[in-house]
Amino acid sequence: MGFEAEWRDLVPDDGIGVAVARPGREIWTGGDDLLFPACSISKHVAAFGTLRLVADGTIELDADVNDYLTTWRLPGEGTVTVRQVLAHTAGLTKNWFPGYAVGEPVPSMLQILRGEPPANTPPVRRELPPGTEFRYSGSHYAVLQQLLTDVTGSPFDTLTAALVLDPVGMTTSSFNQHFPYGHEHRAARGRTGGVPVPGGWHTQPEMAGAGLWSTPADLVRLEREILRATVGESALLPADLAAQMVTPQVPGGFGLGTELGEGCFGHTGQNTGFSCFSFVWPASGTAVAVMMNTDDRLDLLRALVDLAARHYGTR
């Protein structure tokens, strides 16, 4: 049996979506035909869009982020570059963004960056010497989101649709936080600690770090495009930038918006009530994405990654 059959043996209930993209084949999907929050896989998507702006000369990877930020300035000592923000090596405040429940006031990005009410996270600032170590934090992508909107003058959800979602063919994905309300019949309802999330999900104004809504099929489309880019076969991203995307920027760290595993690359994610992963194994050219409506079955996600690796990690 292949992954497409065996994953069912590991999954005890509903609320899961699966997709497999193999070379020369249509994307196979299993599980529930739902829309899920892509959680931190949002960072992977935002990084791809950022690198497209690097490719056309709008942004320089090794420029100071404060050269681009106009509505807010990153406080603290030392130069922080776009590359460091993408790779979580800028030493910024350690933040995980829980989002905002239905009925709660939702802060602006400037309130989030400043740590002002109603933001539920501390202010974003430099805490470690930039470039010295890997420190995973949503703060990096909060800065990136503001930078991209300042540079382009476009709302983040509109910008990423133009740079990534539309050209990659991610037709059922959006960073717009109203998106699930327009597709309530397909929007997954999250569970945390076995209890339903009130209202089904949280709003994530920190879109670059955690705000994408998507499907497993759309996520493997992105992985397949990045893989094509690494071998010079993508019209969207040059091979040199794709190579940097999948190369550790410091020992033991990420690439540019990309989590690196044994023989694979992609990203994992967890929001309040949801968890997911999306990886591609270059040896076989196969991408697998799994999205779940629970945040307390990381053991299951790890088991599914291991299962996919056994089937697709080698030719």
N, C-alpha and C positions, 0 to 999 in steps of 0.2 A: 504494500500500500504506500501511497505517497502522502505528503503533508495534507493535501486536499481532503483525504479521508481520515487520517489519524488524528487531526486536531479535535474532532468531535469526541474522541474518547477522553479528552482532558477537560472538556467544558460541561459543567453540570446543569446549566440553565440557559435562559435566553439573555438578550441584552448584549450580544457580541456580534461584531461584523468582521469578516476576514476577506482579504484579497491576495491573489498571487499573480504576478506578471512574469511570465517566462518568455525567453527570446522567441520571436516568430509566432507567438500564440496570442489569442485574445486573453484579456484579463479574466481570470476565474474568480468568482466571488462565492462566499458561503455565509451562513449565519443570517442575522436579521438585516433587512434592507433599511437601515436607519442612518440618520445624520448624527454625528457625535462631535463633541468638542475635541479638537486635535491636541489640546493641552500644549505641552512644550514643543511638540513637533512644529508649532507655529514659528518657533525660532529658526528652524531649518528652512521653512518657506520664506521668512523675512530675509534670511541671509542670502538666499538665491536671488531675490529681488535686488538686494543691496549690491551684489556683485555684478548684476546687469548694469547698474548705475556706475559702478567702477569701470566696467568695460567701455561705456560710452563717454567716459571722462567727466561725468557729473561729480563724482566723489573720488578721492584718492585714499587708498587703503591705509597709508601710513601718515595721513594728515591728522592734526589735532582736531578732536571732535568739536572743540570750542570755536574752531574756524568756521564751522557750519551751523552751529546752534545760534539762533537769533532771539528766540522767545524765552530762553532760559540758559544759564551757564552752569556747567558742571563745576561744583566747588571742590576745593582741596588742592594739594600740591602735586606737581608733576604733570607731564604731558600724557594724555590718554588719546590713543589713536583709534580710528575706525576698526582697524584689524584687531586691536585688543578687546574692543567691545564685542565684536563678532565671536571672538574665541574665549570669552570669559577670563581674560588675563589682565583686565584693567584694575582689579583690586577694589571693586565697588561694593557698596553696602550689600550684605548677604540678605536677599529677599526671596521669598516664595509668595506668589500672589494668589490668595484664596478666592478672590472675586467678591461680588456683592450680590446678596440674596434678593429675591423678588421683594419689592417694597422698600429696600434700603436705598438711601441716596447714593448716587454714583459720582465719584469725583472726576474732574478733568485730569488730563495728563500732567498739567502743570501742578495741580494739587498733589498728585501721586509723586512726582519728582521732588517736590518740596516737603512731602510728608505732612501736608496740611489736611484738616478735616474737610470732607468725610473720608479721606484716604485711611485705609486700615493697615498700612505698612510704613516703616520709617523712611526718612528722606534719603534720596540717592546722593551719595558723595564718595569721593576717593577715601579709602581706609587703608589700603596696602600700596606700597610703591608700584606704580603701573608697570606691567610687563614682567614682573618677577615670578609669578606663579599662577596656576590655574585655580580659579575660585568661581564655581558655578553659581550664578545668581541671576534672577530675573531683572535685577537693576540694570544690567548691561543692555538688555533689549528694550527697557523703558527709555533709556537714553537714545538708542538706535531709532525707536519709533518717532521721538521728537525731532531727531536730526533729519530723518527722511521727509517728514512733513514740512520742516523749516526750509530744507533745500529745494523741494519741488513745489511747495505751495499747494499740494494736493492732500486731501484726507487720506489717512493711511489705508483704509479699506479700498478706496478707489484706486490708489496707487498700486497696491499689490495685486489687484485684479488685472490691471493693465500690464504689469511687469511679469507676473508669474501665473496666476490662475487661468486667465484666458489663453495665453499662448501655449501653456502646457496642456490645456484641455481639461482642467480641473473644473468641470462645469457645474458640479454640485457642491462647491466650496465657497466660503465667504468669510472675511474678517468682520463684516458688519454685524454688530451685536443684536440687531433686529431680525437677522436672517432666520433663526430658529422659530420665531413667532410667525413668520410667513410660511413655515413648513411644519406646523405642529404635529401633523399626522405622521411625520417621519422623524421628528426630533426625539432622540433618546432621553429618558428621564434618569438622572443619576441616583446612585445610592452611596452613602458613606456610613461605615460601621453597620451595614445591613439595613439602614434606615433611609427611606426616600428623601432626596434633597427637596425641601419645600419649593414649590414652583417648578421643579424639574432640573434646574441648572442655575448657575450664577452668571451674572454679567461680568465680562472681563474687559474693562477699558484698556488694560495693558495688552493690547491686541498683538503686538509683535512677539511678546513673550508667551502668551497663553490664550489668545482670542480667536483662533481659527475654528470654524465649523467645517467639517469635511466628511468624507467617506473613505474606507480602506482602498477602494478602487482609485480614487483621486490621488491618494498618497503614493501608491505604487507608480502612478504616472509620473510624479515628480522624481522619485528615485530612479526610474528608468531614464528620464531626461538628464539627470546629473551623471549617471553612468555613461550615457552617450557623450556627454560633454567631456568626460575625462579621457576619451579616446578620439576627440576631435570631430565627433559626428553630430554635434548639436548646433543648430542655427541660433540658439538663445544665449549660450555662454561659451566663451573661448576656453580651450583646453588648459591654458596656463592658470586661469582663475579656478577652474574646476579642480585642478590638481591641488591648489592651495586649500580649497574647500574640504578636501578629504585627507589633508596632511596635518598631523599634530603640530600646533603652533608652539607648544612647550612640551617637554617630556611628560608623558602621562596625561596630557590634556586633550581637548577637542581640536578638530579642524575649525574652519570658519563656519560656524553654525551647524556643525556636523559632529555627531557622536561616533566614535570609532570603536568597533568591536573586533573580535578575532575573525579576520577574513571578511568583514562586512563594514558598512557605514550606513548612517541614517540618523534616527533620533527616537528617544522614548519620551513619554509625557504622563503627567498626572495633574489633574485639576480636582477641585472639590466634586466628588461623585463620579469621576471618570478616570480611566487610564488607557494607555495605548503604546504601540511601537510601530515603526516603519523602518525596515532595513532592506538593503540590497547586498547580495553576495556576488561580487564581480567575477569570481571563478566560474560560476554557472550562468551569470547574467540574470539571476532571478531576484525579484523583489517581493517581500511579504509585508503586509500591514495587518494589524489586529487592533480593534477599538472596542472598549468595554464600558458599560454603564455602572461601574463600581470602582472605588479607589482603594479597596482593601484586598485585592487578589493579585498582588504583585508576584506571588509565587506562581500563579497560573501564567502570567505574562512571561516570566522567565522560562517556564517549561515550554511555552510555545515558541519562544526565540530559539531555545535549544533544539526543539523538534525541527524547526525550519533550517537551522544550521546543519543538522545531520543530513537533511535531504539536499540542500542547495549549496553547502559550503565548498563542495568540490565539484569538478566537472563530472 
